[in-house]
Amino acid sequence: MRMYRRFPVDSESKKKLSALHDLNVFADEQKGYLARLINLIEDPLKSMRIVVYGQYNHGKSSFLNAWLEKDEFFKVSDKRETVEVQEFEDTEEDITWIDTPGLDADKADTEKAIHAVEDADLLIMVHNTISGELDNNEVKFLKMKSASVDKSFLLLTQIDQQSQEELEQVRAKIQHQIRGLDMRVFSVSSSYYEKYRETGNKLWRDSSGFNELVPVIRKFRNSMEKNRKQEIHTIAKNLEDILRSEVTETEKEIGQIKQKKENESSRIKKQQTELLKRL
């Protein structure tokens, strides 16, 4: 198992971060980044967390079962199966794989998926190519997480169900939808990889698209300590900027209130002076 150095953060700083999380200072998404910051500081030695997310029935669980070579560890079905966040500890690679409920299943499932995504070292959004281009919710979610684009990529599944021409058309549409995000896109077939496992024929493995993912996953794992340190710095800087902005705005509002009180006091004194003159 790989070992990482603990980040030097004192207990008082941890208390302050926890207190900030409880205050109604940040928006929901910003609270997610704060929660991630707290988790990184409290447990910097935990294994790399890879979160696989996407809409219901788009191949998340099938991909994980094939990739980990585990038969039905993650439940696969045409009906809604993953209703809770499920984890698999790959102790050999020091990676925790997380399967999430579908983003579009219901509000509770979406919230569970978002919560899991917030504590990820690597994000993999899964999209079924049979569905065509990304829908509005998928695009919205990717853009919402655009700050994490450097630790995210899009995984197109079930490429065995379409012709090469159809796949190229879908990829072109999706690349247009995510333009500006600079997000890498991979195409895989879990079915092809399962056939490789069954037959040992490397042609199935080579056609599955899994080979292209291996160096990507390995690169993220090997640079995890560096990435986490950079993430801590980035999140802390962004939250600090937000707090400074809030303080500036609050000071401005306080100044306006003081000025209003002074104006009101001057008006009352003026009225009193005029009243005394009449008397």
N, C-alpha and C positions, 0 to 999 in steps of 0.2 A: 504494500500500500504506500502511495506517495505521501510524504509529510510536508507540511507548509509551516512557515514561521507565523507566530501570532502577531497580529497588528497591535502596536502599542497604543491602547486607548484606556485611560483611567476610569475607575468606577464612577466618579463624579460626572464625567462626560456621558456615560451610559445612562445615568439617572436623568440628566438634562434632556437627552434624546427621547427617553421614554415619556417624560413629562410633556415634551413638545407634541408627541404623538397623541396624547390625550386632550390637548387643547384644540379648539376649533379654529386653528390658524390656517391650515392647508386645505385645499380642495381634495376630493377623494383620490384622484390620481397621484397627487403629491404625497398624500398619506401613504400610498403604496410604496413610493420611493423611500420615504422615511422608514417604513417597516423593513424594507430591504436593507437599508443602511444599518439599522439596529441588529438585524439577523447576521449580517456580515461581521459586525463588531463582536457580537456575543459568541458566535461560533465560526471563527474563520477557518477552522481545520476540517469542517464537514466536507464530504465528498462533493464532487462537481454535480450540480443539479441540472438535468436536461428535461425541460417540460415540453411535452407534445400536446398540442391543442388544435382545435378546429371545430367545425360543425359536426353535428350528429351524423353518423354513418358515412364518414369520409375516409375511413381507413386508418385511424389513429392506432387502435388496438391491434389490427392486423399487421401493421408495420412493426410495432413493438415486438409482437410475438415472433415475427420472422427475423428481425434484427438480433434479438436476444436468443433466438433459437429455442424458444420456450413454447410448447404446444398449449395454447389456450390459457396461459398465465393471466393475460388480460382478456376478459370475455369479449367474444365477437358474435354479433347477431344482427339481423335486419331490424330488430326492435331495439329500443333504447336500453342499453346494458350498463354503461358506465355512468352511475349516478353519484359516485363519490370519487374523490381523487385517490388514485392507486399508485403505489410506488414499488419499484423493484431495485434492490441493491446489488449492483454488479461489483462485488468486492475485488475481483481480479483487476478490473479497470479503474476502480475507485470512482464509480459513477452511479448516481441515483437517477433512474429513469422514472418520469412521472406521467401517467396517463390521466387526462382530465375529462370531465363531462362535456358534452357538446355545447358549444356557445349558444346555439339556437334552441336548445331543448326547452328550458324555461328560465325564469329570472334567477332562481336559486342556483341552478346548475351553472349558469353564466358567471355568477358571483364566485362560485367555488373555483371555476377555471381561471378567472382573473386573479384571484388570491394566490393560486399556485404559480401563475405566470410572474407575479411580482417578486417571487423569491427564486428566480431562475438564473443560472449562469449561461445557459444557452436555450433559446426558444426555437421550436420547430412548429410552424403552422402547416397543417396537413390539409390539402384540398384535392378532392376527387375530380380527375379530368373529365369524367363522364358528365359532370354537372356544368361543364363549359367554363366560362370566365368566372371570376370571383363575384359574389353577390355584394350588395351594399354594406351589409353588416361586417363581412370579412375585410373589405377595403377600409371601412371605418376603424375597425380594431387594429389593423396594421398601421394605419396612420396615427392612431392614438398611442401606439407603442413605438412610434418612429424614433424616439430618443434612444431606444434599445436596438436600433437597426444593426449596429455593429456586432450584436450577439444574437442575431436572428437570421433565419432563412426559411424559405417557402419550399415545401415538399409536395410535389404533384404525384398523386397515387393512381393506381389502376391503369397504367400506360399500356398494359396488355390488352385492354378492352377497346383500343382505338387504333386507327391506321396512323402511319407516320405523318401523313398530310393533316389529318385531324388534330394530332398532337401539336404540330407546328402552329396551326391556327390558334389553338387554345393558348399556347405559350405566348404567342405574339400579342394576343388580347390582354393576357395577364400582365405581361411586361409593360404594356401601355398603361394599365390600371395602377401599377405601382411605380411608375416613373417618378423620379425624384427621391425615392427611398434608397436607391443603390443596394437593393436586397438580392442576394444570390438565390437562384431557383434551381432545384434538382428534381429529376423525374425518376420514379421508382415503380417497380412491380413486386409486391409482396408475394404474389402467386408464383412468379418466376423464381424467386429465391427459395420458396418452399419446394418447388420442383427440383432445384439444385440439391437441396437437403435430402430429398427422397432418392434421387438418381445418382448424385455425385457428378453429374454432367456439368462441367464448368461453363458451357455455353449458356445455360440457364442463369448462372450467377452473373456472367458478364452482361447478359441482357436485362438483368434486374435493376441495374443502376446503383446497386448497393456499394460497388467498388469505389465509386466516386465520393461516397460519404465518409469512408474510413479515414482518409487523411484529414478531412475537415473536422471530424469529431476529435481525432487525435491532437490536432493543432490547438483546438480550444482547451482540451484537457491539459496539455503541456504548458500552456500560457495562462492557466487559471489564476495563479497567485498574482501575476502581473495585472491581469484583467480585473481582479477583485480590488486591488489597490487603486487602480485607475477609476473604477466604478465608485469606490468610496469617496475619492477626491471629487469626482464629477457631481455626484449626488449632494455631497456636503456643500459644494460651491453653489449649486443651483438653489438649494434650500436656504442657504445664507442670503442669496440675492433676493429671494422671495420675502424673507423675514425683514431685510433692510428696507425693501419696498413698503412692507406693511407698517414698519416703524415710521417711515417718512410720511406715509399717508395718515397715520394716527396723529403724528405731531402736527400735521397740517390741519386736521380736524380740530385738535385741541386749541390751536392758534385761532381758528375761526370762532370757536366757542368763546374764548377769552375776549376776542375783539368784539363779539356780539354783546357780551356782558358789559364791557367797558362802554360801548356805545349806549347801551340801555341805561347804565349808571349815569352817564353824562346827560342823557335826555331827562332823567328824573331830577338830577341836580338843577338843570336849567329850568324845569317846570317849577321846582321849589323856589328858586331865586325869583322868577317872575311873579309867583304867588305872593311872596314876601313883599315885593315892591308894591303890589296892589293894596296890601294891608297897610 
